[in-house]
Amino acid sequence: MIRSAVRAAVVAMCGVLVLGVAATSSQAAGLTMSRNYGPVGVTVTITGTGTTFTTNAKHVLFNNVDAKFTARDDEHLDAVVPQTATTGPLSVVTNDGTSDTKTSAGTFTVQQPTTAAMTAAAPVAVFPHAVTLRAVLKSGGSAVAGQSARLQRSVPGSGLWRGIGNLKSTGSAGGVAWQITPRRTYVYRAVFRATHEHLGTTSTRVKVAVRPVISRSAPSVAPILTAFRVTGSIHPAEATGPIYLVRWSNGAWHRVVRAKRTSAGHYAATTSLAATGRFVFRLQRPAHAGLLRAASSTVQVTGVHRTLQQGDSGSDVLALQRRLHALHYDVGAVNGSFGFDTMHAVTAFEKVQSIHRDGIVGPTVWRRLVAPRVPRLLHPFATAAGVEVDLTHQVLLYGVGGHIRRILDASTGGGYTYTSSDGSTHQAITPTGHFSVVYKRDGWVTAPLGTLYRPAYFNYDGYAIHGEGAVPNYPASHGCVRITVPAMDRFNSKLVVGLSVWIYRP
């Protein structure tokens, strides 16, 4: 008994902390941790002032779960967070040879591992469509809310990651989402930051490939052995790499020529046709520089090799008629036969284009048909129909609701001096101004100055829009507006009484 008392006195005098012998200790132990949170397997250093860990430490407990530890010296002890540890007090049990003393260093939070999976709303984005990326964070099968995440992207195969977008926090279901508009193919992942309660993690990766958009423009008709251009643009405009003009034949696409880059995002390819017929083209770009393979919509080009004139027939004539009809010229029947009506439609087209008026389709007409001058109404009618007579170009324009619906070849006053039946002289001039149809006659009508077919008079002085057997390509009438007999048969029903008629020289 005396020996024990002496031993206790010696220990107290030496300043050594004895745990678990409350009756003989002079003061309680003071323990600190190098960290108060961490995952399973991490080492925590426990420091005790005036302790004898090397001889007295028996257990280190993480919420009552035994941990492996090593006493580095009397005042420092290294403990490894055990596999089954949970958040709770971190305690050290010491024994002075008589009894155990359990002292807490405070609460230690065991960080729980997390997993995250990322998905993309679509694996392929057609520029410039947006794609939603979503990542879900879980721990032990349960959603983790309130954990921050950063979206990162990487060029496939580079191994370099770059943060993009805003830092976001997971919601109650553990989810976080970003909407992206990628301009090339990237691999994406979400990087979750650690908290005291949960470890950080990196999500699974998802790849979003980007397909560019290519537009094109090409003529619908092209003479053979004559160069023509197909132009196009690509978006995103900074996309690089080759673009090819390809043609469909024998069930496959074949490269014709590589397009030249004219400016950022714009290309042009020049080619020609070796034969007549219909040919299908498109612009095509192979996969390159992080963008998928892409192609424009197709365009059909009809190859023509003849100078067409009245009496011809064939697919090239049909293509001509379809083009003129689409441009609202009064071509009559679209039947592949170059007849009287087609000749006058070509003449009207030549007049509007201010080129040689002969009713023959040569290279100049073919080229103008690709990119023609489109006339416009000088007196558009908001809802009603109306007629305009362009004395300079010698054409009649029929409009409805402000849009041209028909263009007819015409011949107006020739400007010459003539003698009427009563011996008086007059000048062959078509009056200008605003008129309206005041009355009509059907069939052939004999007048003092000639015979008129189905005239529609636009004043009471005898001036009319009428059919005529001869409609030359120049001003030739006494003052009326001549159109061809077949054209009048097609147009007569539109010339209703009260219809506005504007005559002008632009």
TIFIDREN-339813 format. One record per residue (C-alpha): residue number from 1; x, z, y. Coordinates in pm, 1 decimal. Example, Ala and Ser with C-alpha at 12.3 -4.5 7.8 and 13.67 -1.06 7.14 Angstrom:
[site 1; [1230.0; 780.0; -450.0]]
[site 2; [1367.0; 714.0; -106.0]]
***
This chain:
[site 1; [0.0; 0.0; 0.0]]
[site 2; [284.0; 85.0; 231.4]]
[site 3; [459.5; -238.7; 125.6]]
[site 4; [156.3; -449.7; 221.6]]
[site 5; [127.7; -289.5; 560.6]]
[site 6; [493.2; -350.9; 628.2]]
[site 7; [459.3; -718.8; 527.8]]
[site 8; [164.7; -766.4; 763.2]]
[site 9; [355.9; -609.4; 1043.9]]
[site 10; [654.1; -839.8; 987.7]]
[site 11; [433.5; -1149.3; 989.3]]
[site 12; [266.6; -1045.0; 1314.4]]
[site 13; [598.7; -978.7; 1475.9]]
[site 14; [734.0; -1321.2; 1377.4]]
[site 15; [434.6; -1494.8; 1538.6]]
[site 16; [319.6; -1667.1; 1217.3]]
[site 17; [-54.1; -1740.6; 1195.0]]
[site 18; [-205.1; -1608.6; 874.3]]
[site 19; [-536.8; -1772.4; 780.9]]
[site 20; [-797.7; -1588.8; 584.5]]
[site 21; [-671.0; -1236.9; 632.5]]
[site 22; [-904.3; -1142.4; 910.7]]
[site 23; [-850.6; -775.2; 862.5]]
[site 24; [-477.4; -801.4; 921.3]]
[site 25; [-455.3; -1103.9; 1163.9]]
[site 26; [-383.3; -1028.3; 1518.7]]
[site 27; [-543.0; -1357.1; 1653.6]]
[site 28; [-755.1; -1656.2; 1536.6]]
[site 29; [-588.8; -1989.3; 1464.5]]
[site 30; [-617.4; -2276.8; 1719.9]]
[site 31; [-631.0; -2623.6; 1556.0]]
[site 32; [-637.1; -2967.5; 1719.8]]
[site 33; [-677.0; -3320.1; 1575.5]]
[site 34; [-481.1; -3629.0; 1669.4]]
[site 35; [-815.7; -3815.9; 1658.4]]
[site 36; [-1174.0; -3705.8; 1611.0]]
[site 37; [-1306.8; -4023.1; 1449.2]]
[site 38; [-1180.4; -4286.2; 1209.5]]
[site 39; [-1251.5; -4469.4; 884.7]]
[site 40; [-1191.7; -4366.1; 525.7]]
[site 41; [-819.0; -4387.7; 449.8]]
[site 42; [-693.3; -4320.3; 799.9]]
[site 43; [-439.7; -4040.6; 852.4]]
[site 44; [-528.5; -3756.6; 1087.5]]
[site 45; [-260.5; -3520.0; 1214.5]]
[site 46; [-372.4; -3157.2; 1250.8]]
[site 47; [-168.4; -2936.0; 1478.5]]
[site 48; [-180.2; -2556.0; 1467.0]]
[site 49; [9.6; -2336.7; 1705.9]]
[site 50; [185.7; -2051.6; 1529.4]]
[site 51; [88.7; -2167.8; 1180.4]]
[site 52; [273.5; -2177.4; 848.5]]
[site 53; [126.5; -2495.2; 696.2]]
[site 54; [427.8; -2547.8; 472.2]]
[site 55; [354.7; -2230.0; 276.5]]
[site 56; [-7.4; -2135.9; 342.6]]
[site 57; [-212.9; -2462.2; 363.2]]
[site 58; [-419.6; -2504.0; 46.3]]
[site 59; [-698.8; -2748.2; 139.1]]
[site 60; [-802.7; -2992.3; 410.4]]
[site 61; [-1177.1; -3054.2; 410.6]]
[site 62; [-1367.9; -3338.7; 577.6]]
[site 63; [-1722.8; -3200.9; 584.3]]
[site 64; [-1631.9; -2999.3; 269.7]]
[site 65; [-1476.1; -3300.1; 89.3]]
[site 66; [-1117.6; -3237.0; -21.6]]
[site 67; [-854.1; -3462.6; 129.3]]
[site 68; [-497.2; -3541.3; 38.6]]
[site 69; [-256.0; -3389.0; 288.3]]
[site 70; [111.1; -3332.0; 357.3]]
[site 71; [255.0; -3049.8; 565.5]]
[site 72; [526.3; -3202.1; 778.0]]
[site 73; [626.5; -2863.9; 909.6]]
[site 74; [467.8; -2526.8; 976.7]]
[site 75; [264.1; -2659.8; 1270.0]]
[site 76; [180.8; -3021.2; 1166.7]]
[site 77; [-21.8; -3139.1; 876.2]]
[site 78; [-116.1; -3502.8; 791.2]]
[site 79; [-447.2; -3554.6; 609.3]]
[site 80; [-604.2; -3877.3; 478.3]]
[site 81; [-980.6; -3919.4; 524.5]]
[site 82; [-1114.9; -3920.8; 165.6]]
[site 83; [-1338.4; -4189.7; 16.3]]
[site 84; [-1656.2; -3983.5; 4.4]]
[site 85; [-1613.0; -3813.2; 339.9]]
[site 86; [-1901.5; -3798.9; 587.9]]
[site 87; [-1924.2; -3693.3; 947.7]]
[site 88; [-1890.6; -3317.5; 993.1]]
[site 89; [-1636.1; -3041.5; 1054.8]]
[site 90; [-1269.4; -3097.7; 971.5]]
[site 91; [-1139.9; -2768.4; 828.0]]
[site 92; [-812.7; -2630.4; 695.8]]
[site 93; [-808.8; -2363.7; 424.1]]
[site 94; [-502.2; -2140.4; 411.4]]
[site 95; [-406.6; -1854.9; 182.8]]
[site 96; [-158.4; -1581.5; 256.6]]
[site 97; [-141.5; -1479.8; -104.6]]
[site 98; [-434.1; -1245.5; -79.5]]
[site 99; [-739.5; -1441.4; 40.6]]
[site 100; [-849.6; -1785.6; 171.2]]
[site 101; [-924.0; -1850.4; 536.2]]
[site 102; [-1122.1; -2160.6; 643.7]]
[site 103; [-1067.8; -2272.4; 1004.8]]
[site 104; [-1240.4; -2568.6; 1171.1]]
[site 105; [-1056.3; -2809.4; 1400.3]]
[site 106; [-1385.3; -2954.9; 1528.1]]
[site 107; [-1619.7; -3232.6; 1421.9]]
[site 108; [-1469.4; -3547.9; 1275.7]]
[site 109; [-1681.2; -3863.8; 1277.7]]
[site 110; [-1624.9; -4092.2; 981.3]]
[site 111; [-1660.2; -4452.5; 1093.6]]
[site 112; [-1877.4; -4650.2; 858.5]]
[site 113; [-1773.0; -5001.2; 753.3]]
[site 114; [-1984.8; -5292.8; 874.2]]
[site 115; [-2048.5; -5650.2; 768.4]]
[site 116; [-2181.6; -5938.5; 975.5]]
[site 117; [-2317.4; -6279.1; 888.2]]
[site 118; [-2353.6; -6567.2; 1134.6]]
[site 119; [-2594.4; -6859.8; 1108.5]]
[site 120; [-2658.1; -7170.2; 1319.0]]
[site 121; [-3003.7; -7309.5; 1389.8]]
[site 122; [-2866.5; -7655.6; 1309.8]]
[site 123; [-2535.3; -7759.1; 1152.5]]
[site 124; [-2530.2; -8080.4; 1357.7]]
[site 125; [-2604.6; -8103.4; 1729.9]]
[site 126; [-2682.4; -8437.3; 1891.9]]
[site 127; [-2535.2; -8412.2; 2241.7]]
[site 128; [-2657.4; -8262.0; 2472.9]]
[site 129; [-2902.1; -8059.9; 2261.5]]
[site 130; [-2851.6; -7683.2; 2249.5]]
[site 131; [-2798.3; -7484.6; 1929.3]]
[site 132; [-2870.7; -7115.2; 1875.0]]
[site 133; [-2608.8; -6906.7; 1693.2]]
[site 134; [-2722.8; -6573.5; 1549.2]]
[site 135; [-2523.2; -6290.6; 1391.9]]
[site 136; [-2662.8; -5981.4; 1217.3]]
[site 137; [-2458.2; -5660.5; 1182.9]]
[site 138; [-2522.6; -5418.8; 896.6]]
[site 139; [-2372.4; -5102.9; 752.4]]
[site 140; [-2460.2; -4995.8; 400.7]]
[site 141; [-2749.1; -5241.8; 402.7]]
[site 142; [-2899.2; -5104.4; 725.3]]
[site 143; [-2905.9; -5274.4; 1063.9]]
[site 144; [-2663.5; -5146.1; 1326.7]]
[site 145; [-2799.3; -5143.2; 1680.7]]
[site 146; [-2614.7; -5114.0; 2010.5]]
[site 147; [-2282.3; -5256.2; 1897.4]]
[site 148; [-2108.5; -5503.4; 2130.2]]
[site 149; [-2007.4; -5848.3; 2013.2]]
[site 150; [-1817.5; -6143.4; 2157.9]]
[site 151; [-1869.9; -6503.3; 2046.5]]
[site 152; [-1551.8; -6691.3; 1963.4]]
[site 153; [-1485.9; -7053.7; 1877.4]]
[site 154; [-1199.0; -7244.3; 1724.7]]
[site 155; [-1106.7; -7606.5; 1672.8]]
[site 156; [-1134.4; -7655.4; 1294.9]]
[site 157; [-795.1; -7610.3; 1131.9]]
[site 158; [-620.9; -7475.9; 1442.7]]
[site 159; [-648.2; -7103.7; 1365.6]]
[site 160; [-671.0; -7029.4; 1737.6]]
[site 161; [-979.8; -6846.4; 1859.2]]
[site 162; [-1115.8; -6829.5; 2210.6]]
[site 163; [-1390.0; -6603.4; 2340.8]]
[site 164; [-1687.0; -6773.7; 2506.5]]
[site 165; [-2020.2; -6662.9; 2645.8]]
[site 166; [-2121.7; -6315.6; 2751.5]]
[site 167; [-2054.4; -5990.2; 2569.3]]
[site 168; [-2381.3; -5891.8; 2402.4]]
[site 169; [-2515.8; -5590.8; 2210.7]]
[site 170; [-2704.1; -5590.8; 1884.8]]
[site 171; [-3074.7; -5516.6; 1894.5]]
[site 172; [-3278.3; -5282.2; 1678.6]]
[site 173; [-3260.3; -5527.7; 1389.1]]
[site 174; [-2883.3; -5559.4; 1425.3]]
[site 175; [-2907.0; -5910.7; 1561.3]]
[site 176; [-2735.7; -6081.9; 1850.8]]
[site 177; [-2771.7; -6447.1; 1955.1]]
[site 178; [-2606.3; -6706.5; 2179.6]]
[site 179; [-2729.2; -7049.8; 2282.3]]
[site 180; [-2456.1; -7310.4; 2308.0]]
[site 181; [-2436.3; -7675.8; 2410.6]]
[site 182; [-2116.9; -7788.8; 2238.1]]
[site 183; [-1927.8; -8095.7; 2355.7]]
[site 184; [-1730.8; -8127.1; 2032.3]]
[site 185; [-1719.0; -7978.7; 1683.5]]
[site 186; [-1613.7; -7612.8; 1664.6]]
[site 187; [-1613.4; -7324.3; 1417.8]]
[site 188; [-1782.0; -7011.2; 1552.9]]
[site 189; [-1767.5; -6640.2; 1470.4]]
[site 190; [-1878.8; -6313.7; 1626.4]]
[site 191; [-1631.6; -6028.3; 1673.6]]
[site 192; [-1797.5; -5682.9; 1684.4]]
[site 193; [-1623.2; -5400.0; 1863.9]]
[site 194; [-1582.1; -5064.3; 1690.7]]
[site 195; [-1769.6; -4752.9; 1800.8]]
[site 196; [-1713.2; -4389.7; 1703.7]]
[site 197; [-1979.1; -4426.8; 1436.3]]
[site 198; [-1907.9; -4777.3; 1302.9]]
[site 199; [-1606.2; -4992.1; 1242.9]]
[site 200; [-1572.7; -5327.4; 1413.1]]
[site 201; [-1584.1; -5643.5; 1208.0]]
[site 202; [-1571.5; -6019.6; 1227.2]]
[site 203; [-1870.6; -6217.4; 1109.9]]
[site 204; [-1872.2; -6501.3; 866.9]]
[site 205; [-1790.4; -6839.0; 1022.9]]
[site 206; [-2024.8; -7125.4; 1092.1]]
[site 207; [-1939.2; -7481.5; 1185.2]]
[site 208; [-2148.1; -7682.9; 1430.0]]
[site 209; [-2064.6; -8051.2; 1431.7]]
[site 210; [-2149.0; -8263.3; 1736.4]]
[site 211; [-2270.2; -8620.4; 1728.3]]
[site 212; [-2228.1; -8815.2; 2055.9]]
[site 213; [-2494.6; -9047.4; 2194.0]]
[site 214; [-2413.2; -9414.3; 2254.1]]
[site 215; [-2633.7; -9642.1; 2462.2]]
[site 216; [-2603.0; -10020.5; 2480.1]]
[site 217; [-2715.8; -10322.1; 2679.9]]
[site 218; [-2697.7; -10682.0; 2566.2]]
[site 219; [-2869.1; -11015.5; 2635.5]]
[site 220; [-3159.9; -11113.8; 2414.3]]
[site 221; [-3057.9; -11480.6; 2422.9]]
[site 222; [-2708.5; -11629.2; 2432.5]]
[site 223; [-2586.8; -11989.9; 2400.7]]
[site 224; [-2349.6; -12041.3; 2111.9]]
[site 225; [-1975.8; -12073.2; 2178.5]]
[site 226; [-2033.4; -11900.3; 2511.9]]
[site 227; [-1895.9; -11554.5; 2573.9]]
[site 228; [-2145.3; -11277.0; 2643.1]]
[site 229; [-2099.0; -10905.0; 2696.6]]
[site 230; [-2240.7; -10601.0; 2526.2]]
[site 231; [-2196.9; -10292.7; 2741.3]]
[site 232; [-2253.1; -9930.9; 2656.7]]
[site 233; [-2185.8; -9571.2; 2746.1]]
[site 234; [-2107.1; -9260.4; 2544.4]]
[site 235; [-2208.0; -8901.5; 2610.9]]
[site 236; [-2028.7; -8667.2; 2647.2]]
[site 237; [-1837.5; -8896.2; 2880.8]]
[site 238; [-1501.4; -8733.9; 2808.0]]
[site 239; [-1521.0; -8845.4; 2445.3]]
[site 240; [-1219.0; -9052.0; 2349.7]]
[site 241; [-1144.6; -9279.7; 2060.6]]
[site 242; [-1229.8; -9635.8; 1964.2]]
[site 243; [-1574.1; -9791.8; 1999.7]]
[site 244; [-1647.7; -10113.1; 1814.0]]
[site 245; [-1906.1; -10386.7; 1846.3]]
[site 246; [-2040.8; -10441.3; 1495.2]]
[site 247; [-2278.0; -10703.1; 1352.0]]
[site 248; [-2516.2; -10676.5; 1060.2]]
[site 249; [-2468.8; -10938.8; 791.2]]
[site 250; [-2496.7; -10951.2; 412.4]]
[site 251; [-2645.2; -10604.2; 399.1]]
[site 252; [-2366.1; -10425.3; 585.0]]
[site 253; [-2215.3; -10367.3; 927.4]]
[site 254; [-1898.5; -10560.2; 1008.5]]
[site 255; [-1662.4; -10506.4; 1298.9]]
[site 256; [-1658.0; -10786.1; 1553.1]]
[site 257; [-1431.2; -10657.7; 1827.5]]
[site 258; [-1308.4; -10330.9; 1972.9]]
[site 259; [-1479.9; -10248.4; 2301.3]]
[site 260; [-1270.0; -10193.0; 2610.7]]
[site 261; [-1302.4; -9875.5; 2812.5]]
[site 262; [-1408.0; -9974.4; 3166.0]]
[site 263; [-1439.7; -9622.5; 3307.3]]
[site 264; [-1497.7; -9269.8; 3181.5]]
[site 265; [-1767.1; -9294.2; 2917.3]]
[site 266; [-1828.4; -9668.1; 2968.1]]
[site 267; [-1730.5; -9956.8; 2743.6]]
[site 268; [-1773.2; -10333.6; 2721.7]]
[site 269; [-1723.6; -10579.1; 2436.6]]
[site 270; [-1714.3; -10956.8; 2468.0]]
[site 271; [-1804.2; -11192.9; 2187.5]]
[site 272; [-1977.8; -11523.9; 2121.2]]
[site 273; [-2206.4; -11673.2; 1858.1]]
[site 274; [-2092.3; -11952.8; 1631.9]]
[site 275; [-2440.2; -12062.1; 1524.7]]
[site 276; [-2801.0; -12050.2; 1631.1]]
[site 277; [-3038.1; -11789.4; 1496.5]]
[site 278; [-3091.6; -11418.4; 1534.0]]
[site 279; [-2803.3; -11174.8; 1516.4]]
[site 280; [-2816.7; -10795.1; 1519.6]]
[site 281; [-2547.0; -10594.3; 1695.5]]
[site 282; [-2475.2; -10236.2; 1786.9]]
[site 283; [-2190.6; -10027.3; 1926.6]]
[site 284; [-2033.5; -9788.2; 1679.1]]
[site 285; [-1777.2; -9508.8; 1700.3]]
[site 286; [-1603.1; -9354.6; 1398.2]]
[site 287; [-1559.0; -8979.7; 1371.5]]
[site 288; [-1279.2; -8885.0; 1607.5]]
[site 289; [-1147.3; -8595.4; 1816.3]]
[site 290; [-1403.1; -8340.4; 1705.9]]
[site 291; [-1708.3; -8566.3; 1724.4]]
[site 292; [-1904.6; -8713.5; 1437.6]]
[site 293; [-1956.3; -9081.7; 1374.9]]
[site 294; [-2220.2; -9230.9; 1605.3]]
[site 295; [-2390.7; -9561.9; 1670.1]]
[site 296; [-2618.0; -9705.3; 1936.5]]
[site 297; [-2957.7; -9852.1; 1867.4]]
[site 298; [-2951.8; -10212.8; 1751.4]]
[site 299; [-3002.8; -10518.5; 1969.9]]
[site 300; [-3111.5; -10862.3; 1853.7]]
[site 301; [-2943.4; -11159.5; 2018.1]]
[site 302; [-3083.2; -11506.7; 1960.5]]
[site 303; [-2816.4; -11775.2; 1959.2]]
[site 304; [-2913.0; -12104.1; 2122.8]]
[site 305; [-2695.9; -12411.7; 2130.1]]
[site 306; [-2903.9; -12678.5; 2301.6]]
[site 307; [-2993.2; -12771.4; 2652.3]]
[site 308; [-3368.4; -12751.2; 2614.5]]
[site 309; [-3616.4; -12983.4; 2778.0]]
[site 310; [-3967.8; -13114.8; 2734.9]]
[site 311; [-4020.9; -13247.4; 2383.5]]
[site 312; [-3786.1; -13002.5; 2206.7]]
[site 313; [-3902.6; -12747.2; 1952.2]]
[site 314; [-3753.2; -12475.4; 1738.6]]
[site 315; [-3659.1; -12110.0; 1730.2]]
[site 316; [-3460.4; -12137.9; 2051.6]]
[site 317; [-3766.6; -12277.3; 2230.0]]
[site 318; [-3971.4; -11990.8; 2090.9]]
[site 319; [-3712.3; -11743.6; 2218.7]]
[site 320; [-3725.5; -11913.1; 2559.8]]
[site 321; [-4105.0; -11893.7; 2574.1]]
[site 322; [-4107.2; -11529.1; 2472.1]]
[site 323; [-3855.1; -11444.2; 2740.4]]
[site 324; [-4046.4; -11630.1; 3012.2]]
[site 325; [-4372.0; -11470.6; 2899.0]]
[site 326; [-4211.8; -11125.5; 2915.3]]
[site 327; [-4108.1; -11206.3; 3273.0]]
[site 328; [-4474.9; -11300.5; 3350.2]]
[site 329; [-4423.4; -11674.3; 3395.2]]
[site 330; [-4727.2; -11887.8; 3306.5]]
[site 331; [-4578.1; -12045.5; 2994.6]]
[site 332; [-4904.5; -12131.0; 2819.1]]
[site 333; [-4890.4; -12117.6; 2440.8]]
[site 334; [-4589.9; -11938.8; 2289.1]]
[site 335; [-4549.5; -12170.3; 1990.9]]
[site 336; [-4190.1; -12293.9; 1979.6]]
[site 337; [-4280.5; -12631.5; 2132.3]]
[site 338; [-4134.6; -12724.9; 2472.8]]
[site 339; [-4432.2; -12891.7; 2635.3]]
[site 340; [-4574.8; -12954.9; 2979.9]]
[site 341; [-4662.0; -12588.8; 3040.6]]
[site 342; [-4319.2; -12464.0; 2934.4]]
[site 343; [-4153.4; -12718.3; 3163.6]]
[site 344; [-4350.5; -12591.4; 3463.2]]
[site 345; [-4279.2; -12229.0; 3367.1]]
[site 346; [-3906.0; -12313.1; 3360.1]]
[site 347; [-3941.7; -12486.2; 3697.7]]
[site 348; [-4111.1; -12181.0; 3846.8]]
[site 349; [-3831.0; -11964.1; 3705.0]]
[site 350; [-3567.6; -12192.8; 3859.5]]
[site 351; [-3747.5; -12174.9; 4194.6]]
[site 352; [-3749.1; -11794.9; 4193.4]]
[site 353; [-3380.1; -11787.7; 4095.5]]
[site 354; [-3297.0; -12038.4; 4372.5]]
[site 355; [-3120.9; -12271.7; 4130.9]]
[site 356; [-3163.4; -12643.2; 4061.1]]
[site 357; [-3530.8; -12722.7; 3991.2]]
[site 358; [-3548.5; -12968.6; 3705.3]]
[site 359; [-3743.6; -12786.6; 3433.1]]
[site 360; [-3445.7; -12816.0; 3196.9]]
[site 361; [-3286.7; -12513.5; 3034.0]]
[site 362; [-2910.8; -12546.6; 3060.2]]
[site 363; [-2635.0; -12284.6; 3062.0]]
[site 364; [-2725.0; -12162.9; 3412.3]]
[site 365; [-3087.4; -12100.0; 3316.9]]
[site 366; [-2985.1; -11926.4; 2994.5]]
[site 367; [-2754.1; -11695.9; 3188.2]]
[site 368; [-3018.2; -11618.7; 3450.1]]
[site 369; [-3270.8; -11539.1; 3179.4]]
[site 370; [-3043.5; -11255.5; 3069.0]]
[site 371; [-3036.3; -11088.6; 3413.1]]
[site 372; [-3292.2; -11262.1; 3633.8]]
[site 373; [-3396.3; -11203.3; 3990.6]]
[site 374; [-3734.5; -11034.7; 3966.7]]
[site 375; [-3973.5; -11122.0; 4251.0]]
[site 376; [-4182.9; -10854.7; 4415.0]]
[site 377; [-4516.5; -10852.7; 4587.5]]
[site 378; [-4497.3; -10827.6; 4965.9]]
[site 379; [-4860.7; -10714.8; 4980.6]]
[site 380; [-4911.7; -10497.6; 4671.3]]
[site 381; [-5268.4; -10405.7; 4593.4]]
[site 382; [-5319.8; -10041.2; 4502.9]]
[site 383; [-5601.0; -10101.9; 4254.7]]
[site 384; [-5742.7; -10450.9; 4307.3]]
[site 385; [-5604.7; -10791.8; 4216.8]]
[site 386; [-5470.3; -11042.9; 4465.8]]
[site 387; [-5277.3; -11365.7; 4510.2]]
[site 388; [-4959.1; -11427.1; 4707.2]]
[site 389; [-4820.3; -11776.0; 4775.1]]
[site 390; [-4447.4; -11784.0; 4845.7]]
[site 391; [-4387.5; -12101.4; 5048.3]]
[site 392; [-4008.9; -12066.9; 5033.3]]
[site 393; [-3987.9; -12055.4; 4655.8]]
[site 394; [-4302.7; -12263.1; 4597.4]]
[site 395; [-4463.7; -12024.8; 4350.1]]
[site 396; [-4796.3; -11844.8; 4325.3]]
[site 397; [-4787.2; -11474.4; 4233.3]]
[site 398; [-5088.2; -11299.5; 4084.1]]
[site 399; [-5078.9; -10920.7; 4106.5]]
[site 400; [-5292.7; -10637.2; 3978.3]]
[site 401; [-5247.9; -10276.9; 4092.8]]
[site 402; [-4925.9; -10362.0; 4271.8]]
[site 403; [-4761.6; -10528.4; 3971.1]]
[site 404; [-4702.8; -10899.2; 3911.7]]
[site 405; [-4904.6; -11023.4; 3616.8]]
[site 406; [-4849.5; -11401.0; 3643.5]]
[site 407; [-4609.1; -11641.8; 3817.0]]
[site 408; [-4721.3; -12006.0; 3847.7]]
[site 409; [-4539.3; -12319.6; 3955.1]]
[site 410; [-4692.5; -12448.1; 4280.5]]
[site 411; [-4658.7; -12718.4; 4542.7]]
[site 412; [-4779.5; -12661.5; 4900.3]]
[site 413; [-4791.1; -12856.1; 5227.4]]
[site 414; [-4512.8; -13113.1; 5252.1]]
[site 415; [-4477.5; -13097.9; 5627.6]]
[site 416; [-4521.8; -13472.1; 5669.4]]
[site 417; [-4768.9; -13642.0; 5909.9]]
[site 418; [-5068.9; -13815.4; 5759.9]]
[site 419; [-5377.8; -14001.9; 5887.9]]
[site 420; [-5718.9; -13875.9; 5788.6]]
[site 421; [-6020.5; -14091.7; 5707.8]]
[site 422; [-6142.1; -14072.7; 6069.4]]
[site 423; [-5814.5; -14211.3; 6199.3]]
[site 424; [-5678.1; -13885.6; 6335.3]]
[site 425; [-5325.4; -13769.2; 6248.5]]
[site 426; [-5237.9; -13431.6; 6105.1]]
[site 427; [-4935.4; -13249.5; 5969.8]]
[site 428; [-4933.4; -13143.8; 5605.2]]
[site 429; [-4887.7; -12769.5; 5653.0]]
[site 430; [-5027.2; -12485.3; 5442.3]]
[site 431; [-5161.2; -12217.4; 5675.6]]
[site 432; [-5002.2; -11874.0; 5656.9]]
[site 433; [-5173.0; -11538.3; 5683.4]]
[site 434; [-5428.0; -11331.0; 5498.7]]
[site 435; [-5727.5; -11511.9; 5350.9]]
[site 436; [-5975.7; -11462.2; 5071.3]]
[site 437; [-6153.9; -11689.1; 4827.3]]
[site 438; [-6477.3; -11790.3; 5003.5]]
[site 439; [-6627.9; -12030.7; 4750.6]]
[site 440; [-6540.6; -12229.2; 4438.7]]
[site 441; [-6627.0; -12562.5; 4279.7]]
[site 442; [-6595.9; -12649.1; 3913.4]]
[site 443; [-6466.6; -12968.9; 3755.6]]
[site 444; [-6306.8; -13250.4; 3951.7]]
[site 445; [-6408.6; -13261.6; 4316.5]]
[site 446; [-6352.7; -13568.0; 4537.2]]
[site 447; [-6245.0; -13479.3; 4890.1]]
[site 448; [-6143.9; -13696.9; 5190.8]]
[site 449; [-5775.7; -13649.5; 5106.8]]
[site 450; [-5792.5; -13678.1; 4729.9]]
[site 451; [-5932.2; -13532.8; 4410.7]]
[site 452; [-5911.4; -13157.5; 4341.9]]
[site 453; [-5956.5; -12984.1; 4006.7]]
[site 454; [-6165.5; -12664.8; 4007.7]]
[site 455; [-6080.3; -12576.9; 4368.8]]
[site 456; [-6103.9; -12218.8; 4496.4]]
[site 457; [-6129.9; -12245.6; 4875.5]]
[site 458; [-5964.3; -11971.1; 5078.1]]
[site 459; [-6111.8; -12086.1; 5412.9]]
[site 460; [-6383.9; -12319.7; 5535.1]]
[site 461; [-6141.7; -12585.7; 5660.7]]
[site 462; [-6099.2; -12731.5; 5314.0]]
[site 463; [-5781.3; -12550.7; 5208.6]]
[site 464; [-5789.2; -12444.8; 4844.3]]
[site 465; [-5593.9; -12339.1; 4541.1]]
[site 466; [-5666.0; -12618.5; 4293.2]]
[site 467; [-5546.1; -12799.8; 3988.3]]
[site 468; [-5361.8; -13128.3; 4029.0]]
[site 469; [-5227.3; -13387.9; 3790.7]]
[site 470; [-4897.8; -13406.5; 3978.6]]
[site 471; [-4722.7; -13084.0; 4081.8]]
[site 472; [-4371.4; -13180.2; 4188.3]]
[site 473; [-4092.7; -12929.2; 4225.6]]
[site 474; [-4104.0; -12952.3; 4604.0]]
[site 475; [-4372.4; -12917.4; 4879.1]]
[site 476; [-4590.9; -13228.3; 4852.5]]
[site 477; [-4956.6; -13145.9; 4925.1]]
[site 478; [-5159.5; -13211.1; 5239.2]]
[site 479; [-5186.7; -12832.1; 5280.7]]
[site 480; [-5358.3; -12701.6; 4970.5]]
[site 481; [-5184.6; -12495.6; 4702.0]]
[site 482; [-5143.3; -12713.0; 4393.7]]
[site 483; [-5100.1; -12578.1; 4042.1]]
[site 484; [-5120.1; -12777.7; 3718.8]]
[site 485; [-5451.0; -12859.5; 3554.5]]
[site 486; [-5380.7; -12648.5; 3239.6]]
[site 487; [-5264.4; -12362.0; 3461.3]]
[site 488; [-5589.6; -12379.3; 3659.4]]
[site 489; [-5790.4; -12364.0; 3336.5]]
[site 490; [-5607.0; -12045.8; 3242.9]]
[site 491; [-5617.5; -11898.5; 3592.8]]
[site 492; [-5959.6; -12003.7; 3726.6]]
[site 493; [-6141.2; -11692.7; 3607.4]]
[site 494; [-5903.5; -11474.5; 3812.1]]
[site 495; [-5987.4; -11657.2; 4136.4]]
[site 496; [-6307.9; -11467.8; 4205.7]]
[site 497; [-6487.8; -11494.3; 4537.9]]
[site 498; [-6351.2; -11229.9; 4774.7]]
[site 499; [-6005.2; -11221.9; 4611.4]]
[site 500; [-5730.8; -11163.1; 4870.8]]
[site 501; [-5491.7; -11451.4; 4928.4]]
[site 502; [-5169.1; -11391.2; 5122.4]]
[site 503; [-4962.9; -11696.2; 5220.1]]
[site 504; [-4620.7; -11643.1; 5371.7]]
[site 505; [-4267.3; -11765.7; 5403.8]]
[site 506; [-4038.3; -11470.3; 5326.1]]
***
